[in-house]
Amino acid sequence: MEVPHLNDWYRRYGKEGLVVLGLSEAKAEDQKKAAKGFGLTYPLFFGKRDNLPPLLRKVTGYPTTLLLDRNGKIREVVFGILFGEKRAEFERKLVGVLKEKGKAVSSVSHKGEK
């Protein structure tokens, strides 16, 4: 489950420029209930695959988490759940990217319809 640590990162690193966006193809009602239940603190967007940006239309596994730098360049893509050392490594990279100059940093997690 990506929500707890994405919430945590959003709260901890938001003032340093981190932007977290959730994207989902699931039914809006289901996602709103889940967001409320998990105490989602970052924005969640709903959309069908055909309406997503080209990059996200290529995502075939869920969840997929992308780390974009301040200039919009993809720096890391993780397929599957961020857990244990994988999560710690992603956070280290996220912190490193936040220290670089440029615009805001984005971490996007995309979940498909179940």
Phi, psi and omega in degrees: 000121184277333189304311184302313182283331174294319174302313181299312180297319180300316179291317185285322188248000181302320180292341178269359176113002180289133174241125178246129178232133174258134177239137183215145174260355181293164179301137184304318181299316180296318181291322178296319178295315180296317180300317179294316180297326181268357181066041182305129181250353180248160183295143178237130180244144180248145177183152174277151183311317183296338182263357181279159174302150183311318180302315184284340175293340180276349180291124182243347180240148184230140354283157173235129181242129180244141174247117178253142179278184185294346179256006178088004179279134178287123182254337182203140174229127178238121176265130180096184186285134173279110185218144175059230183295326178299318178293314180299319179295317179298317180296321177299317178294319179300313180297319178298317179293324178298331181284345180282157180276155178139205181278197179290157178258140181242138170238119185243129175244131183240128179239139180270171178288136181261000000 
